[in-house]
Amino acid sequence: MINDHVSDMITRIRNGQRAGHRSVLVTLSKLNKSVLEVLKKEGLIEGFEAFTPEQGPEGIRVGLKYYSSGRPVISRATRVSRPGCRKFSTTERLPRVHSGLGIAVISTSKGVMADHEARKLRVGGEVIALFG
């Protein structure tokens, strides 16, 4: 049984990239889909597709992205806010990953978004994860 689906997803992506896999399977949840939508929009993953129970076990297949040299696009992936210790941040205190080259995924009152979008909309929220 998985208690933290987002941490599990981040770990599977990290391990899949270290092993050189083209895709990985992660558990299906609304928050996982929202985080993956942000990663796809930012160009850190190829894409993702959800499986329905009729097609087999429920889950999401995530297409991993690599540079032409074979190096993974996501060099750093860490979970910030955990179920036992939530981390919230105001607009001014949102983290900058790799001096703005990476992204922080933020859950706000206006949805899950990247840190630069949250700054533009002037909303803070829960810092879910950092990707660089």
C-alpha positions, 0 to 999 in steps of 0.5 A: 500500500502506498501512502504518498503517491507523488513521492512514489511517482517521483521515485519511479521517474528518477529510477527509470531515468537512471536505468535508461527506460523510455517509459515508467508506470505510476499509480493513478491519482488526480494529483499525479495527473496534475503534476504530470500535466505541469511536467509535460507543459514544461517539456520535462517529459514526453507525455503520459497516458492513463489506463482504465480498468478495462485495459488492465491495471489502473495506472499512468504510463509516463514517457521519459525524455532524454537529451540527444547525448542520452542524459535525462532531462530531469536531473533533480527530482525531490518531494518537498511537502509530505503528508506528515509535514506540509510546506507552504510558501507565499508568492515572494518565498516560492523556491527557485530551482537551478536559478530559474532553469528548473521548476517547482510544482505548486498546488494553489487555490487556482490549481497545480502549476509551475512556480513561474505561473504562480508568481505571475498570478501572484498566488502562493500554495503548497510546494509539492516537488522540485524538478531541475 
